Amino acid sequence: MIRVAVSGALGRMGTTIGRIVDETPDLELVGGTDIREGTLFGKEVVPAAQIDAFLKEKKPDVLIDFTVAAAAVENIRAAARNNVALVVGTTGFSPEQVETIRSVVEGNVPAVISSNFSVGVNIFWELVRKAARELGDYDIEVTEAHHRYKKDAPSGTAKTILEILDQELGEREKVYGRVGATERKNEIGVHAVRGGDIVGDHTVLFAGNFECIEISHRAYDRAVFAQGAIRAARWVVGKDPRIYTMQDVLGI
Protein backbone atom coordinates (compact mmCIF):
# COMPACT_ATOMS: atom_id res chain seq x y z
CA MET A 1 0.00 0.00 0.00
CA ILE A 2 1.49 3.33 -1.10
CA ARG A 3 0.64 6.27 1.18
CA VAL A 4 -0.10 9.43 -0.83
CA ALA A 5 -0.34 13.07 0.29
CA VAL A 6 -1.48 15.92 -1.95
CA SER A 7 -0.29 19.54 -1.99
CA GLY A 8 -2.89 21.92 -3.35
CA ALA A 9 -5.40 19.40 -2.08
CA LEU A 10 -8.45 21.66 -2.36
CA GLY A 11 -7.73 22.90 -5.88
CA ARG A 12 -9.04 21.50 -9.16
CA MET A 13 -6.18 19.07 -9.72
CA GLY A 14 -5.75 18.25 -6.05
CA THR A 15 -9.39 17.25 -5.70
CA THR A 16 -9.23 15.10 -8.84
CA ILE A 17 -6.07 13.36 -7.63
CA GLY A 18 -7.55 12.85 -4.17
CA ARG A 19 -10.67 11.23 -5.61
CA ILE A 20 -8.72 8.79 -7.77
CA VAL A 21 -6.31 7.88 -4.95
CA ASP A 22 -9.26 7.34 -2.60
CA GLU A 23 -10.86 4.97 -5.13
CA THR A 24 -7.68 2.99 -5.89
CA PRO A 25 -7.17 -0.19 -3.82
CA ASP A 26 -3.35 -0.18 -3.73
CA LEU A 27 -3.11 3.49 -2.66
CA GLU A 28 -3.94 5.16 0.63
CA LEU A 29 -4.84 8.84 0.80
CA VAL A 30 -3.39 10.30 4.01
CA GLY A 31 -4.50 13.92 3.50
CA GLY A 32 -2.89 17.04 2.16
CA THR A 33 -2.03 20.71 2.43
CA ASP A 34 -3.50 23.87 0.93
CA ILE A 35 -3.67 27.59 1.65
CA ARG A 36 -6.56 26.85 4.01
CA GLU A 37 -7.55 23.86 6.13
CA GLY A 38 -10.33 21.47 5.18
CA THR A 39 -10.89 17.85 4.26
CA LEU A 40 -10.21 15.75 1.18
CA PHE A 41 -12.43 12.67 0.96
CA GLY A 42 -12.53 12.45 4.73
CA LYS A 43 -8.81 13.10 5.24
CA GLU A 44 -7.34 16.16 6.94
CA VAL A 45 -6.05 19.07 4.87
CA VAL A 46 -3.81 21.43 6.85
CA PRO A 47 -2.49 24.92 5.97
CA ALA A 48 0.65 24.74 3.84
CA ALA A 49 2.71 26.43 6.56
CA GLN A 50 2.28 23.26 8.64
CA ILE A 51 3.59 20.89 5.97
CA ASP A 52 6.63 19.70 7.98
CA ALA A 53 4.50 18.67 10.95
CA PHE A 54 1.98 17.08 8.58
CA LEU A 55 4.62 14.97 6.82
CA LYS A 56 6.17 13.88 10.10
CA GLU A 57 2.78 12.80 11.44
CA LYS A 58 1.27 11.15 8.34
CA LYS A 59 4.50 9.65 6.94
CA PRO A 60 3.41 9.48 3.28
CA ASP A 61 5.53 7.57 0.79
CA VAL A 62 4.98 10.22 -1.88
CA LEU A 63 3.76 13.81 -2.08
CA ILE A 64 1.95 14.90 -5.26
CA ASP A 65 2.21 18.66 -5.85
CA PHE A 66 0.00 20.69 -8.19
CA THR A 67 0.19 24.20 -6.72
CA VAL A 68 1.99 27.36 -7.87
CA ALA A 69 5.70 27.81 -8.32
CA ALA A 70 6.61 29.59 -5.07
CA ALA A 71 4.54 27.20 -2.95
CA ALA A 72 5.86 24.16 -4.79
CA VAL A 73 9.47 25.07 -4.03
CA GLU A 74 8.70 25.13 -0.31
CA ASN A 75 6.74 21.87 -0.52
CA ILE A 76 9.67 20.22 -2.32
CA ARG A 77 12.05 21.45 0.40
CA ALA A 78 9.77 19.96 3.07
CA ALA A 79 9.47 16.62 1.28
CA ALA A 80 13.26 16.39 0.94
CA ARG A 81 13.71 17.17 4.64
CA ASN A 82 11.26 14.40 5.53
CA ASN A 83 12.47 11.79 3.03
CA VAL A 84 9.21 11.78 1.03
CA ALA A 85 9.30 11.00 -2.71
CA LEU A 86 7.79 13.61 -5.02
CA VAL A 87 5.59 13.95 -8.06
CA VAL A 88 5.51 17.59 -9.20
CA GLY A 89 3.16 18.86 -11.90
CA THR A 90 3.41 22.54 -10.99
CA THR A 91 4.65 24.80 -13.80
CA GLY A 92 5.88 28.38 -14.14
CA PHE A 93 9.20 27.95 -12.29
CA SER A 94 11.86 30.60 -12.83
CA PRO A 95 15.39 29.45 -13.78
CA GLU A 96 16.47 30.20 -10.20
CA GLN A 97 13.65 28.09 -8.79
CA VAL A 98 14.54 25.24 -11.14
CA GLU A 99 18.12 25.30 -9.86
CA THR A 100 16.91 25.40 -6.23
CA ILE A 101 14.70 22.37 -6.84
CA ARG A 102 17.57 20.49 -8.45
CA SER A 103 19.89 21.17 -5.52
CA VAL A 104 17.20 20.18 -2.99
CA VAL A 105 16.21 16.93 -4.72
CA GLU A 106 19.45 15.49 -6.08
CA GLY A 107 20.94 13.01 -3.62
CA ASN A 108 18.03 13.36 -1.18
CA VAL A 109 14.74 12.05 -2.61
CA PRO A 110 13.43 10.68 -5.92
CA ALA A 111 11.18 13.10 -7.80
CA VAL A 112 9.23 12.91 -11.04
CA ILE A 113 8.89 16.47 -12.33
CA SER A 114 7.00 17.14 -15.55
CA SER A 115 5.11 19.98 -17.17
CA ASN A 116 2.45 17.46 -18.22
CA PHE A 117 1.61 14.02 -16.81
CA SER A 118 -0.79 12.99 -19.57
CA VAL A 119 0.42 9.83 -21.31
CA GLY A 120 -0.94 11.26 -24.57
CA VAL A 121 1.01 14.51 -24.23
CA ASN A 122 4.25 12.63 -23.68
CA ILE A 123 3.64 10.71 -26.92
CA PHE A 124 2.66 14.03 -28.57
CA TRP A 125 6.04 15.50 -27.59
CA GLU A 126 7.80 12.59 -29.29
CA LEU A 127 5.76 13.11 -32.47
CA VAL A 128 6.70 16.81 -32.43
CA ARG A 129 10.36 15.84 -32.07
CA LYS A 130 10.21 13.47 -35.04
CA ALA A 131 8.37 16.02 -37.18
CA ALA A 132 10.89 18.75 -36.35
CA ARG A 133 13.74 16.53 -37.56
CA GLU A 134 12.08 16.18 -40.97
CA LEU A 135 10.38 19.58 -41.32
CA GLY A 136 12.95 22.02 -40.00
CA ASP A 137 12.65 24.24 -43.06
CA TYR A 138 8.90 24.73 -42.56
CA ASP A 139 7.39 27.68 -40.70
CA ILE A 140 6.43 26.64 -37.17
CA GLU A 141 3.71 28.00 -34.90
CA VAL A 142 2.78 26.78 -31.40
CA THR A 143 -0.69 27.44 -29.99
CA GLU A 144 -2.02 26.52 -26.55
CA ALA A 145 -5.37 27.13 -24.85
CA HIS A 146 -6.41 26.80 -21.19
CA HIS A 147 -9.16 27.83 -18.81
CA ARG A 148 -9.53 31.44 -17.75
CA TYR A 149 -7.96 30.86 -14.30
CA LYS A 150 -4.58 29.56 -15.47
CA LYS A 151 -1.92 31.97 -14.24
CA ASP A 152 1.20 31.19 -16.28
CA ALA A 153 1.50 31.74 -20.05
CA PRO A 154 2.64 30.13 -22.20
CA SER A 155 1.84 26.86 -20.49
CA GLY A 156 4.51 24.54 -19.17
CA THR A 157 3.57 22.06 -21.88
CA ALA A 158 4.08 24.71 -24.57
CA LYS A 159 7.48 25.59 -23.07
CA THR A 160 8.45 21.92 -23.30
CA ILE A 161 7.39 21.95 -26.97
CA LEU A 162 9.68 24.95 -27.53
CA GLU A 163 12.55 23.19 -25.74
CA ILE A 164 12.10 20.17 -28.02
CA LEU A 165 12.09 22.37 -31.13
CA ASP A 166 15.26 24.16 -29.97
CA GLN A 167 16.95 20.81 -29.30
CA GLU A 168 16.16 19.58 -32.80
CA LEU A 169 16.51 22.81 -34.82
CA GLY A 170 18.82 25.02 -32.80
CA GLU A 171 17.54 28.06 -30.96
CA ARG A 172 15.21 30.29 -32.93
CA GLU A 173 13.64 33.59 -31.97
CA LYS A 174 10.25 33.21 -30.28
CA VAL A 175 7.53 35.70 -31.18
CA TYR A 176 4.76 35.76 -28.58
CA GLY A 177 1.69 36.88 -30.50
CA ARG A 178 1.82 39.34 -33.36
CA VAL A 179 0.48 42.85 -33.83
CA GLY A 180 0.96 45.44 -36.53
CA ALA A 181 3.12 45.02 -39.63
CA THR A 182 5.45 42.12 -38.88
CA GLU A 183 7.21 40.24 -41.65
CA ARG A 184 7.76 36.59 -40.84
CA LYS A 185 11.35 35.46 -40.60
CA ASN A 186 12.72 32.20 -39.17
CA GLU A 187 11.04 32.65 -35.79
CA ILE A 188 8.64 30.34 -33.99
CA GLY A 189 5.29 31.94 -33.25
CA VAL A 190 3.79 31.24 -29.82
CA HIS A 191 0.15 31.95 -28.99
CA ALA A 192 -1.71 31.54 -25.68
CA VAL A 193 -5.50 31.47 -25.41
CA ARG A 194 -7.32 31.77 -22.07
CA GLY A 195 -11.04 31.28 -21.70
CA GLY A 196 -13.91 29.36 -20.14
CA ASP A 197 -13.15 25.93 -18.76
CA ILE A 198 -10.72 24.69 -21.45
CA VAL A 199 -8.72 21.89 -19.81
CA GLY A 200 -5.72 22.00 -22.14
CA ASP A 201 -5.23 22.19 -25.93
CA HIS A 202 -1.84 22.24 -27.67
CA THR A 203 -1.08 22.39 -31.39
CA VAL A 204 2.14 22.62 -33.38
CA LEU A 205 1.73 23.79 -36.97
CA PHE A 206 4.41 23.02 -39.57
CA ALA A 207 3.56 25.13 -42.65
CA GLY A 208 5.34 24.68 -45.96
CA ASN A 209 4.52 25.68 -49.50
CA PHE A 210 1.36 23.88 -50.63
CA GLU A 211 0.91 21.88 -47.40
CA CYS A 212 0.50 22.15 -43.65
CA ILE A 213 0.90 19.54 -40.95
CA GLU A 214 -0.70 19.99 -37.52
CA ILE A 215 0.09 17.84 -34.50
CA SER A 216 -2.42 18.38 -31.70
CA HIS A 217 -3.37 17.12 -28.28
CA ARG A 218 -6.62 18.00 -26.52
CA ALA A 219 -7.45 17.08 -22.93
CA TYR A 220 -11.14 16.81 -22.10
CA ASP A 221 -10.82 16.09 -18.38
CA ARG A 222 -8.20 16.75 -15.70
CA ALA A 223 -8.37 13.06 -14.87
CA VAL A 224 -5.83 12.36 -17.65
CA PHE A 225 -3.23 14.41 -15.77
CA ALA A 226 -4.22 12.90 -12.43
CA GLN A 227 -4.00 9.35 -13.75
CA GLY A 228 -0.52 10.04 -15.10
CA ALA A 229 0.58 11.60 -11.80
CA ILE A 230 -0.67 8.56 -9.92
CA ARG A 231 1.18 6.28 -12.32
CA ALA A 232 4.31 8.31 -11.59
CA ALA A 233 3.66 8.10 -7.83
CA ARG A 234 3.61 4.30 -7.99
CA TRP A 235 6.79 4.27 -10.05
CA VAL A 236 8.91 6.78 -8.11
CA VAL A 237 8.72 5.22 -4.63
CA GLY A 238 12.00 3.46 -3.92
CA LYS A 239 13.92 4.94 -6.87
CA ASP A 240 17.36 6.49 -6.56
CA PRO A 241 17.30 10.07 -5.22
CA ARG A 242 17.31 12.28 -8.31
CA ILE A 243 14.99 14.02 -10.76
CA TYR A 244 13.09 11.94 -13.30
CA THR A 245 10.65 12.86 -16.07
CA MET A 246 7.35 11.33 -17.08
CA GLN A 247 9.18 9.86 -20.06
CA ASP A 248 11.32 7.87 -17.59
CA VAL A 249 8.10 6.57 -16.04
CA LEU A 250 6.76 5.54 -19.45
CA GLY A 251 10.07 4.13 -20.69
CA ILE A 252 10.09 6.39 -23.75
C-alpha positions as CSV (number, residue, x, y, z in Angstrom):
1,M,0.0,0.0,0.0
2,I,1.5,3.3,-1.1
3,R,0.6,6.3,1.2
4,V,-0.1,9.4,-0.8
5,A,-0.3,13.1,0.3
6,V,-1.5,15.9,-2.0
7,S,-0.3,19.5,-2.0
8,G,-2.9,21.9,-3.3
9,A,-5.4,19.4,-2.1
10,L,-8.4,21.7,-2.4
11,G,-7.7,22.9,-5.9
12,R,-9.0,21.5,-9.2
13,M,-6.2,19.1,-9.7
14,G,-5.7,18.2,-6.0
15,T,-9.4,17.3,-5.7
16,T,-9.2,15.1,-8.8
17,I,-6.1,13.4,-7.6
18,G,-7.6,12.8,-4.2
19,R,-10.7,11.2,-5.6
20,I,-8.7,8.8,-7.8
21,V,-6.3,7.9,-4.9
22,D,-9.3,7.3,-2.6
23,E,-10.9,5.0,-5.1
24,T,-7.7,3.0,-5.9
25,P,-7.2,-0.2,-3.8
26,D,-3.3,-0.2,-3.7
27,L,-3.1,3.5,-2.7
28,E,-3.9,5.2,0.6
29,L,-4.8,8.8,0.8
30,V,-3.4,10.3,4.0
31,G,-4.5,13.9,3.5
32,G,-2.9,17.0,2.2
33,T,-2.0,20.7,2.4
34,D,-3.5,23.9,0.9
35,I,-3.7,27.6,1.6
36,R,-6.6,26.9,4.0
37,E,-7.6,23.9,6.1
38,G,-10.3,21.5,5.2
39,T,-10.9,17.8,4.3
40,L,-10.2,15.8,1.2
41,F,-12.4,12.7,1.0
42,G,-12.5,12.5,4.7
43,K,-8.8,13.1,5.2
44,E,-7.3,16.2,6.9
45,V,-6.1,19.1,4.9
46,V,-3.8,21.4,6.8
47,P,-2.5,24.9,6.0
48,A,0.6,24.7,3.8
49,A,2.7,26.4,6.6
50,Q,2.3,23.3,8.6
51,I,3.6,20.9,6.0
52,D,6.6,19.7,8.0
53,A,4.5,18.7,11.0
54,F,2.0,17.1,8.6
55,L,4.6,15.0,6.8
56,K,6.2,13.9,10.1
57,E,2.8,12.8,11.4
58,K,1.3,11.2,8.3
59,K,4.5,9.7,6.9
60,P,3.4,9.5,3.3
61,D,5.5,7.6,0.8
62,V,5.0,10.2,-1.9
63,L,3.8,13.8,-2.1
64,I,1.9,14.9,-5.3
65,D,2.2,18.7,-5.9
66,F,0.0,20.7,-8.2
67,T,0.2,24.2,-6.7
68,V,2.0,27.4,-7.9
69,A,5.7,27.8,-8.3
70,A,6.6,29.6,-5.1
71,A,4.5,27.2,-3.0
72,A,5.9,24.2,-4.8
73,V,9.5,25.1,-4.0
74,E,8.7,25.1,-0.3
75,N,6.7,21.9,-0.5
76,I,9.7,20.2,-2.3
77,R,12.0,21.4,0.4
78,A,9.8,20.0,3.1
79,A,9.5,16.6,1.3
80,A,13.3,16.4,0.9
81,R,13.7,17.2,4.6
82,N,11.3,14.4,5.5
83,N,12.5,11.8,3.0
84,V,9.2,11.8,1.0
85,A,9.3,11.0,-2.7
86,L,7.8,13.6,-5.0
87,V,5.6,13.9,-8.1
88,V,5.5,17.6,-9.2
89,G,3.2,18.9,-11.9
90,T,3.4,22.5,-11.0
91,T,4.6,24.8,-13.8
92,G,5.9,28.4,-14.1
93,F,9.2,28.0,-12.3
94,S,11.9,30.6,-12.8
95,P,15.4,29.5,-13.8
96,E,16.5,30.2,-10.2
97,Q,13.7,28.1,-8.8
98,V,14.5,25.2,-11.1
99,E,18.1,25.3,-9.9
100,T,16.9,25.4,-6.2
101,I,14.7,22.4,-6.8
102,R,17.6,20.5,-8.5
103,S,19.9,21.2,-5.5
104,V,17.2,20.2,-3.0
105,V,16.2,16.9,-4.7
106,E,19.5,15.5,-6.1
107,G,20.9,13.0,-3.6
108,N,18.0,13.4,-1.2
109,V,14.7,12.1,-2.6
110,P,13.4,10.7,-5.9
111,A,11.2,13.1,-7.8
112,V,9.2,12.9,-11.0
113,I,8.9,16.5,-12.3
114,S,7.0,17.1,-15.5
115,S,5.1,20.0,-17.2
116,N,2.5,17.5,-18.2
117,F,1.6,14.0,-16.8
118,S,-0.8,13.0,-19.6
119,V,0.4,9.8,-21.3
120,G,-0.9,11.3,-24.6
121,V,1.0,14.5,-24.2
122,N,4.3,12.6,-23.7
123,I,3.6,10.7,-26.9
124,F,2.7,14.0,-28.6
125,W,6.0,15.5,-27.6
126,E,7.8,12.6,-29.3
127,L,5.8,13.1,-32.5
128,V,6.7,16.8,-32.4
129,R,10.4,15.8,-32.1
130,K,10.2,13.5,-35.0
131,A,8.4,16.0,-37.2
132,A,10.9,18.7,-36.4
133,R,13.7,16.5,-37.6
134,E,12.1,16.2,-41.0
135,L,10.4,19.6,-41.3
136,G,13.0,22.0,-40.0
137,D,12.6,24.2,-43.1
138,Y,8.9,24.7,-42.6
139,D,7.4,27.7,-40.7
140,I,6.4,26.6,-37.2
141,E,3.7,28.0,-34.9
142,V,2.8,26.8,-31.4
143,T,-0.7,27.4,-30.0
144,E,-2.0,26.5,-26.5
145,A,-5.4,27.1,-24.9
146,H,-6.4,26.8,-21.2
147,H,-9.2,27.8,-18.8
148,R,-9.5,31.4,-17.7
149,Y,-8.0,30.9,-14.3
150,K,-4.6,29.6,-15.5
151,K,-1.9,32.0,-14.2
152,D,1.2,31.2,-16.3
153,A,1.5,31.7,-20.0
154,P,2.6,30.1,-22.2
155,S,1.8,26.9,-20.5
156,G,4.5,24.5,-19.2
157,T,3.6,22.1,-21.9
158,A,4.1,24.7,-24.6
159,K,7.5,25.6,-23.1
160,T,8.4,21.9,-23.3
161,I,7.4,21.9,-27.0
162,L,9.7,24.9,-27.5
163,E,12.6,23.2,-25.7
164,I,12.1,20.2,-28.0
165,L,12.1,22.4,-31.1
166,D,15.3,24.2,-30.0
167,Q,17.0,20.8,-29.3
168,E,16.2,19.6,-32.8
169,L,16.5,22.8,-34.8
170,G,18.8,25.0,-32.8
171,E,17.5,28.1,-31.0
172,R,15.2,30.3,-32.9
173,E,13.6,33.6,-32.0
174,K,10.2,33.2,-30.3
175,V,7.5,35.7,-31.2
176,Y,4.8,35.8,-28.6
177,G,1.7,36.9,-30.5
178,R,1.8,39.3,-33.4
179,V,0.5,42.8,-33.8
180,G,1.0,45.4,-36.5
181,A,3.1,45.0,-39.6
182,T,5.4,42.1,-38.9
183,E,7.2,40.2,-41.7
184,R,7.8,36.6,-40.8
185,K,11.4,35.5,-40.6
186,N,12.7,32.2,-39.2
187,E,11.0,32.7,-35.8
188,I,8.6,30.3,-34.0
189,G,5.3,31.9,-33.2
190,V,3.8,31.2,-29.8
191,H,0.2,31.9,-29.0
192,A,-1.7,31.5,-25.7
193,V,-5.5,31.5,-25.4
194,R,-7.3,31.8,-22.1
195,G,-11.0,31.3,-21.7
196,G,-13.9,29.4,-20.1
197,D,-13.1,25.9,-18.8
198,I,-10.7,24.7,-21.5
199,V,-8.7,21.9,-19.8
200,G,-5.7,22.0,-22.1
201,D,-5.2,22.2,-25.9
202,H,-1.8,22.2,-27.7
203,T,-1.1,22.4,-31.4
204,V,2.1,22.6,-33.4
205,L,1.7,23.8,-37.0
206,F,4.4,23.0,-39.6
207,A,3.6,25.1,-42.6
208,G,5.3,24.7,-46.0
209,N,4.5,25.7,-49.5
210,F,1.4,23.9,-50.6
211,E,0.9,21.9,-47.4
212,C,0.5,22.1,-43.7
213,I,0.9,19.5,-40.9
214,E,-0.7,20.0,-37.5
215,I,0.1,17.8,-34.5
216,S,-2.4,18.4,-31.7
217,H,-3.4,17.1,-28.3
218,R,-6.6,18.0,-26.5
219,A,-7.4,17.1,-22.9
220,Y,-11.1,16.8,-22.1
221,D,-10.8,16.1,-18.4
222,R,-8.2,16.8,-15.7
223,A,-8.4,13.1,-14.9
224,V,-5.8,12.4,-17.6
225,F,-3.2,14.4,-15.8
226,A,-4.2,12.9,-12.4
227,Q,-4.0,9.3,-13.8
228,G,-0.5,10.0,-15.1
229,A,0.6,11.6,-11.8
230,I,-0.7,8.6,-9.9
231,R,1.2,6.3,-12.3
232,A,4.3,8.3,-11.6
233,A,3.7,8.1,-7.8
234,R,3.6,4.3,-8.0
235,W,6.8,4.3,-10.1
236,V,8.9,6.8,-8.1
237,V,8.7,5.2,-4.6
238,G,12.0,3.5,-3.9
239,K,13.9,4.9,-6.9
240,D,17.4,6.5,-6.6
241,P,17.3,10.1,-5.2
242,R,17.3,12.3,-8.3
243,I,15.0,14.0,-10.8
244,Y,13.1,11.9,-13.3
245,T,10.7,12.9,-16.1
246,M,7.3,11.3,-17.1
247,Q,9.2,9.9,-20.1
248,D,11.3,7.9,-17.6
249,V,8.1,6.6,-16.0
250,L,6.8,5.5,-19.4
251,G,10.1,4.1,-20.7
252,I,10.1,6.4,-23.7
